[in-house]
Amino acid sequence: MQPRSAVTALLTAVALAAAMILIPGPAVAAAGDGGPADTNIAYVGRWDTTNSAGYVPNWTGAYLVTSFTGTTVKIKQRDAVNMYVSVDRGADVFYAGVRGTVNLTPTRLAAGTHTLRVSYRSGDTIFQGLVLDAGATTVAPSVPAKLVEFVGDSITAGYLDSKLALSAYGWVLGEKLGVRHTQIARAGYCLVAQSGCVGQSGQFFKLGSTGTTDWNFGRYQAAAVVINLGTNDIGHGVTGAAFQSSYTAFLRAVRARYPGAALFAMETFKKRYVAETQAAVAALNASGDANVFYIGTEGWLTVNTDYADGDGHPNDAGHIKIANRLAPIIAPRIGVPAP
């Protein structure tokens, strides 16, 4: 090799080495750093995790849990958000309209390992990570193995009760049974898709309550699915025959996604499409699926006592009554102790 060629080769090698040092590769989240991709953070419900800069919960009642060391924890929020936070399994504290880096421990905790649960209510619901003490880390939380999914409309979503999803019967029951829980529900939704009414017969299978992105059912498997649909369909002219056909097909489609789950079809509290709901359950039983059940709700709630309005939306006490009624029905089917 000639001297000039040797110098050129050396300079090229140095430049390449410098480029490798100065141009970092894609960021990789480390377990314990508190970032959205931290594997010590457990996400319950249908979270959009496609953007590593911020994870987004979909539907209602989705939440995240983790443990952490140190004496303080803060959460990073892009813009104004309303959320509920429980530290060390204490009562949920409501943070209204907060943004930026929000201190969740205004009073320092004792040194040690602590737990954290965050559930968003509304606003800019984008989780951008946690900020811990210097030298502190997140710790993998202890999460229940079983998950129960609740499917419905405004009643299941907790419309008009004090904490929306967090005081609705699905959340109350999930906490009572000690299982993970999700609420695939939104106010005004029907079973059958109609003009002016989104149908859960299709939307249930999507990532969010709006949009067309399919949900990846490989992310988790439910031990039970509790369905409360039909209250709104009658106002959109859905016939009994159409409702029964759609409910039967819906149960079969849910079964295809959750082969081992117990499926429960609740009688609506307004007693709408009762025979059709029973017939849909009977159709699956007749086809050999014995893990599908009808739940009658006669006498569960008292008019003018357990409702927040005259339109059939339970108040907090009403939701607790529903959860108490469901507990001994659901618990034995999923192998957990009834409280």
C-alpha positions as CSV (number, residue, x, y, z in Angstrom):
1,M,0.0,0.0,0.0
2,Q,1.3,3.5,-0.9
3,P,1.8,6.1,1.9
4,R,-1.1,8.3,0.6
5,S,-3.4,5.3,0.4
6,A,-2.5,4.2,3.9
7,V,-3.3,7.7,5.3
8,T,-6.6,7.8,3.4
9,A,-7.6,4.4,4.7
10,L,-6.7,5.4,8.3
11,L,-8.7,8.7,8.1
12,T,-11.7,6.8,6.7
13,A,-11.6,4.3,9.5
14,V,-11.4,7.0,12.1
15,A,-14.4,8.8,10.5
16,L,-16.4,5.7,10.6
17,A,-15.6,5.0,14.2
18,A,-16.5,8.6,15.1
19,A,-19.8,8.2,13.3
20,M,-20.6,5.1,15.3
21,I,-19.9,6.9,18.5
22,L,-21.8,10.1,17.7
23,I,-24.9,8.7,16.1
24,P,-26.9,6.6,18.6
25,G,-29.1,3.8,17.7
26,P,-32.8,3.5,18.6
27,A,-33.5,4.1,22.3
28,V,-34.1,0.9,24.2
29,A,-36.1,1.1,27.4
30,A,-34.4,-0.4,30.4
31,A,-36.4,-2.4,33.0
32,G,-36.7,-0.1,36.0
33,D,-36.3,3.3,34.4
34,G,-40.0,4.2,34.6
35,G,-40.4,4.9,30.9
36,P,-43.5,3.8,29.0
37,A,-41.7,0.7,27.7
38,D,-40.4,-0.3,31.1
39,T,-41.2,-4.0,31.5
40,N,-41.8,-3.5,35.2
41,I,-45.0,-1.5,34.4
42,A,-48.1,-3.7,33.8
43,Y,-50.8,-2.3,31.6
44,V,-54.3,-3.6,32.1
45,G,-56.9,-3.1,29.4
46,R,-56.5,-2.1,25.8
47,W,-53.4,0.2,25.6
48,D,-52.0,1.6,22.4
49,T,-48.2,0.9,22.8
50,T,-47.1,1.7,19.2
51,N,-45.4,5.0,20.2
52,S,-42.6,4.4,22.8
53,A,-42.8,8.1,23.7
54,G,-46.2,7.7,25.3
55,Y,-48.7,4.9,25.8
56,V,-52.4,5.6,25.4
57,P,-55.3,3.7,27.2
58,N,-58.4,2.9,25.1
59,W,-62.0,2.3,26.2
60,T,-62.6,3.1,29.8
61,G,-61.2,1.8,33.1
62,A,-57.8,0.9,31.7
63,Y,-55.0,1.3,34.2
64,L,-51.3,0.7,34.8
65,V,-49.7,-0.7,37.9
66,T,-46.1,-1.0,39.1
67,S,-44.0,-0.9,42.2
68,F,-41.1,1.4,42.9
69,T,-38.3,2.0,45.4
70,G,-37.4,5.3,47.0
71,T,-39.6,7.9,48.7
72,T,-41.2,9.8,45.8
73,V,-42.8,9.2,42.4
74,K,-43.9,11.7,39.7
75,I,-45.7,11.1,36.5
76,K,-45.0,12.9,33.2
77,Q,-48.1,14.1,31.3
78,R,-48.0,16.0,28.0
79,D,-51.1,18.2,28.5
80,A,-54.0,18.6,30.9
81,V,-55.4,15.3,32.1
82,N,-57.8,14.1,34.8
83,M,-56.7,10.9,36.5
84,Y,-57.0,8.7,39.6
85,V,-53.9,7.6,41.5
86,S,-53.5,5.0,44.3
87,V,-50.2,4.8,46.1
88,D,-49.5,1.8,48.4
89,R,-53.1,0.5,47.7
90,G,-54.6,3.5,49.4
91,A,-57.7,5.4,48.3
92,D,-57.7,6.8,44.8
93,V,-56.7,10.4,44.7
94,F,-58.2,12.5,41.9
95,Y,-55.9,14.8,40.0
96,A,-57.8,17.4,37.9
97,G,-56.4,19.2,34.9
98,V,-52.8,18.5,35.8
99,R,-50.0,18.5,33.2
100,G,-46.2,18.3,32.9
101,T,-44.3,16.5,35.7
102,V,-46.9,15.8,38.4
103,N,-45.8,15.0,42.0
104,L,-47.9,12.0,43.2
105,T,-46.2,12.0,46.6
106,P,-46.4,15.5,48.0
107,T,-45.6,14.0,51.4
108,R,-42.5,11.8,51.1
109,L,-43.0,8.1,51.7
110,A,-40.9,6.0,54.0
111,A,-37.9,4.4,52.4
112,G,-38.8,1.0,50.9
113,T,-40.8,-0.5,48.0
114,H,-44.1,1.0,47.2
115,T,-47.0,0.3,44.8
116,L,-48.6,2.6,42.3
117,R,-51.8,2.4,40.2
118,V,-52.9,5.1,37.7
119,S,-56.2,5.2,35.8
120,Y,-57.1,8.1,33.5
121,R,-60.5,9.6,33.5
122,S,-60.4,12.2,30.6
123,G,-58.2,14.8,28.9
124,D,-54.8,14.2,27.3
125,T,-54.5,10.6,28.4
126,I,-51.0,9.9,27.3
127,F,-48.6,8.2,29.8
128,Q,-45.1,9.5,29.2
129,G,-43.4,7.8,32.1
130,L,-42.4,8.1,35.8
131,V,-39.7,10.1,37.6
132,L,-38.2,8.4,40.6
133,D,-35.6,9.4,43.2
134,A,-32.0,9.3,42.2
135,G,-30.9,5.6,42.3
136,A,-34.5,4.4,42.7
137,T,-36.1,2.0,40.2
138,T,-39.4,0.4,39.3
139,V,-40.0,-3.1,40.5
140,A,-42.2,-5.7,38.8
141,P,-45.6,-5.6,40.4
142,S,-47.6,-8.5,41.7
143,V,-50.6,-8.8,39.3
144,P,-53.5,-11.3,39.5
145,A,-53.4,-14.0,36.9
146,K,-57.1,-13.9,36.1
147,L,-58.8,-11.1,34.1
148,V,-62.5,-10.4,33.7
149,E,-63.8,-8.3,30.9
150,F,-67.0,-6.3,31.1
151,V,-68.8,-5.3,27.8
152,G,-71.6,-2.8,27.6
153,D,-72.8,0.7,27.3
154,S,-73.1,3.7,29.6
155,I,-74.1,1.5,32.6
156,T,-71.0,-0.5,32.3
157,A,-68.9,2.6,31.7
158,G,-70.2,4.2,34.9
159,Y,-72.1,7.1,33.5
160,L,-73.4,9.4,36.2
161,D,-71.8,7.7,39.1
162,S,-69.1,9.5,41.2
163,K,-65.9,8.2,39.6
164,L,-67.2,6.9,36.3
165,A,-65.4,3.6,35.5
166,L,-63.9,3.4,39.0
167,S,-67.2,3.2,40.7
168,A,-69.0,1.1,38.1
169,Y,-69.9,-2.5,38.9
170,G,-67.2,-4.0,36.7
171,W,-64.4,-2.2,38.5
172,V,-66.0,-2.8,41.9
173,L,-66.4,-6.5,41.2
174,G,-62.9,-6.8,39.8
175,E,-61.4,-5.3,43.0
176,K,-63.7,-7.5,45.1
177,L,-62.6,-10.7,43.4
178,G,-59.0,-9.7,43.3
179,V,-58.7,-10.0,39.5
180,R,-57.6,-7.7,36.7
181,H,-60.6,-6.1,35.0
182,T,-61.4,-4.2,31.9
183,Q,-64.5,-2.3,30.8
184,I,-65.1,-2.4,27.0
185,A,-68.0,0.1,27.2
186,R,-69.2,3.5,26.1
187,A,-72.3,5.6,26.6
188,G,-74.9,5.2,24.0
189,Y,-73.6,2.0,22.4
190,C,-75.8,-0.8,21.2
191,L,-75.3,-4.4,20.4
192,V,-76.5,-4.1,16.8
193,A,-74.9,-1.3,14.7
194,Q,-77.5,1.2,13.5
195,S,-77.6,4.7,12.2
196,G,-76.6,6.8,15.2
197,C,-75.6,3.9,17.4
198,V,-72.3,2.1,17.4
199,G,-72.7,-1.6,17.7
200,Q,-70.5,-3.6,20.1
201,S,-71.1,-6.6,17.8
202,G,-68.3,-5.0,15.7
203,Q,-66.6,-2.4,17.9
204,F,-65.7,-4.8,20.7
205,F,-63.1,-6.3,18.4
206,K,-61.3,-3.0,17.9
207,L,-58.5,-1.3,19.9
208,G,-60.6,1.6,20.9
209,S,-64.2,2.7,21.3
210,T,-63.8,4.6,18.0
211,G,-61.6,3.8,15.0
212,T,-61.1,0.7,12.9
213,T,-57.8,-0.7,14.3
214,D,-58.2,-4.3,15.2
215,W,-57.4,-5.3,18.8
216,N,-54.7,-8.0,19.2
217,F,-56.4,-10.6,21.4
218,G,-53.0,-12.2,21.9
219,R,-52.2,-9.4,24.3
220,Y,-54.2,-11.1,27.1
221,Q,-56.9,-13.8,27.5
222,A,-59.9,-13.1,29.7
223,A,-61.0,-15.7,32.2
224,A,-64.6,-14.4,31.9
225,V,-66.5,-11.9,29.8
226,V,-69.6,-10.3,31.3
227,I,-71.9,-8.7,28.7
228,N,-74.7,-6.2,29.4
229,L,-76.1,-5.0,26.1
230,G,-79.5,-4.3,24.7
231,T,-80.6,-1.2,26.7
232,N,-80.1,1.2,23.8
233,D,-81.0,-1.0,20.8
234,I,-84.7,-0.7,21.2
235,G,-84.6,3.0,20.7
236,H,-83.0,2.5,17.3
237,G,-85.6,0.1,16.0
238,V,-83.8,-3.2,16.3
239,T,-86.2,-6.0,16.0
240,G,-86.2,-9.0,18.4
241,A,-85.2,-11.3,15.6
242,A,-82.3,-9.1,14.5
243,F,-81.1,-8.7,18.2
244,Q,-81.2,-12.4,18.8
245,S,-79.3,-13.2,15.6
246,S,-76.7,-10.6,16.4
247,Y,-76.3,-11.6,20.0
248,T,-75.8,-15.3,19.0
249,A,-73.2,-14.3,16.4
250,F,-71.5,-12.0,18.9
251,L,-71.2,-14.7,21.5
252,R,-69.7,-17.1,19.0
253,A,-67.2,-14.4,17.9
254,V,-66.2,-13.7,21.5
255,R,-65.7,-17.4,22.0
256,A,-63.4,-17.6,19.0
257,R,-61.2,-15.0,20.6
258,Y,-61.4,-16.3,24.2
259,P,-61.6,-20.2,23.9
260,G,-61.3,-20.8,27.6
261,A,-63.4,-17.9,29.0
262,A,-66.7,-18.2,30.8
263,L,-69.2,-16.0,28.9
264,F,-72.1,-14.3,30.8
265,A,-75.0,-12.6,29.2
266,M,-76.8,-10.3,31.7
267,E,-80.5,-9.4,31.5
268,T,-80.7,-5.7,31.0
269,F,-82.1,-3.8,34.0
270,K,-84.8,-2.4,31.8
271,K,-85.8,-6.0,30.8
272,R,-85.3,-5.4,27.1
273,Y,-84.8,-8.4,24.7
274,V,-84.9,-10.8,27.6
275,A,-86.2,-13.8,25.6
276,E,-83.8,-13.0,22.8
277,T,-80.8,-12.9,25.1
278,Q,-81.8,-16.2,26.7
279,A,-82.2,-17.7,23.3
280,A,-78.8,-16.6,22.2
281,V,-77.2,-18.3,25.2
282,A,-79.3,-21.4,24.6
283,A,-78.1,-21.5,21.0
284,L,-74.5,-21.8,22.1
285,N,-75.3,-24.3,24.8
286,A,-77.1,-26.4,22.2
287,S,-74.1,-26.3,19.9
288,G,-72.0,-27.8,22.7
289,D,-70.6,-24.7,24.5
290,A,-71.5,-25.3,28.1
291,N,-69.4,-22.4,29.3
292,V,-72.0,-19.7,28.4
293,F,-74.5,-18.5,31.0
294,Y,-77.5,-16.2,31.2
295,I,-77.8,-14.0,34.3
296,G,-81.2,-12.8,35.4
297,T,-81.2,-9.5,37.2
298,E,-84.8,-9.3,38.4
299,G,-85.0,-7.4,41.7
300,W,-81.4,-6.4,41.8
301,L,-82.0,-2.7,41.9
302,T,-84.8,-0.6,43.4
303,V,-86.3,2.3,41.5
304,N,-85.8,5.8,43.0
305,T,-83.1,4.3,45.4
306,D,-80.4,2.7,43.3
307,Y,-80.5,5.0,40.2
308,A,-78.8,8.3,39.6
309,D,-81.6,9.4,37.1
310,G,-84.8,8.2,35.7
311,D,-83.1,6.7,32.7
312,G,-81.7,3.5,34.2
313,H,-78.2,4.6,35.2
314,P,-77.2,3.2,38.6
315,N,-75.7,5.4,41.3
316,D,-72.7,4.3,43.3
317,A,-74.9,2.2,45.7
318,G,-76.6,0.6,42.8
319,H,-73.3,-0.4,41.2
320,I,-72.2,-1.9,44.5
321,K,-75.4,-4.0,44.6
322,I,-74.8,-5.3,41.1
323,A,-71.2,-6.2,42.0
324,N,-72.4,-8.0,45.1
325,R,-74.9,-10.0,43.1
326,L,-72.4,-10.9,40.4
327,A,-69.6,-12.0,42.7
328,P,-71.0,-15.4,43.7
329,I,-72.0,-16.1,40.1
330,I,-68.7,-15.2,38.5
331,A,-66.2,-16.3,41.2
332,P,-66.8,-20.1,41.0
333,R,-66.7,-20.1,37.2
334,I,-63.2,-18.6,37.2
335,G,-61.8,-20.4,40.2
336,V,-61.4,-17.6,42.7
337,P,-63.0,-17.4,46.2
338,A,-66.3,-15.5,46.4
339,P,-66.0,-12.7,48.9
